[in-house]
Amino acid sequence: MATTNPLIEQEEIVGVEVKTQEPAKVILFNDEVHTFDEVIVQIMRATGYNLTKAEVLTWEVHNAGKAVVYQAELVKCMQVSSVLEEIELLTQIEV
């Protein structure tokens, strides 16, 4: 009597290729805790953007409640998000 091996079946399921849409996006949400200067500095630290670009993004977050502050491959977006969250800013990554 032949039996199926659940481990082999699992490998077949895991072997399915999953495609992700590039680029991923880091979304930064507004809060009432951080000052403009704190957010600007953290955006610059996380992304390498200059002061002017970080200021524009901070105002966009403030006025719209959220903004895409960075776009790149998923791994890089995760790094940027991690730096933003070091001061407890709220982020989300979309792929």
C-alpha positions in Angstrom: 0.0 0.0 0.0 1.5 3.3 -1.1 1.2 6.4 1.1 1.9 10.0 0.2 4.6 11.8 2.0 3.3 15.1 3.4 6.8 16.6 3.3 7.0 16.1 -0.4 3.6 17.7 -0.9 4.7 20.7 1.2 7.8 21.1 -0.9 5.7 21.3 -4.1 3.5 24.0 -2.5 6.5 26.0 -1.3 8.2 25.7 -4.7 5.5 28.0 -6.2 7.1 31.2 -7.4 5.7 34.4 -5.9 6.2 37.6 -7.8 6.3 41.0 -6.1 5.7 44.3 -7.7 8.6 46.6 -7.7 9.3 49.2 -6.5 8.1 48.9 -3.0 7.0 52.1 -1.2 7.6 53.4 2.3 4.6 55.3 3.6 5.0 57.7 6.6 2.0 58.6 8.7 1.5 61.9 10.5 1.4 62.0 14.2 0.9 64.7 16.9 4.0 63.6 18.8 7.1 64.5 16.7 8.2 68.0 15.8 8.8 68.9 12.1 12.5 69.1 12.8 12.6 65.6 14.3 10.8 64.2 11.2 12.9 66.1 8.8 16.1 64.9 10.4 14.9 61.3 10.5 13.8 61.3 6.9 17.3 62.6 5.9 19.0 59.9 8.1 16.8 57.1 6.6 16.9 58.1 3.0 19.9 60.3 2.4 17.7 63.0 1.0 18.8 66.6 1.3 17.1 69.1 3.7 14.8 70.6 1.0 13.4 67.2 -0.1 12.9 66.1 3.5 11.1 69.3 4.3 8.8 68.9 1.3 8.0 65.3 2.4 7.4 66.3 6.0 4.9 69.0 4.9 3.1 66.5 2.6 2.8 64.0 5.5 1.5 66.8 7.8 -1.1 68.1 5.3 -2.3 64.8 3.8 -1.9 62.6 6.9 0.5 60.3 5.1 2.9 60.3 2.2 5.2 58.0 0.2 8.6 59.0 1.4 10.7 56.4 -0.4 10.5 54.0 -3.3 13.0 51.2 -4.1 13.4 47.4 -3.9 11.7 45.8 -0.9 14.9 45.2 1.1 16.0 48.8 0.9 12.5 50.0 1.9 12.6 47.8 4.9 15.9 49.4 5.9 14.5 52.9 5.4 11.4 52.1 7.4 13.5 50.7 10.2 15.4 53.9 10.5 12.2 56.0 10.5 10.8 53.8 13.2 13.9 54.3 15.5 12.1 57.4 16.9 8.7 55.7 16.8 7.5 57.2 13.6 4.7 55.1 12.1 5.4 53.6 8.7 4.0 51.0 6.3 5.6 49.3 3.3 3.5 48.6 0.2 4.5 46.3 -2.5 
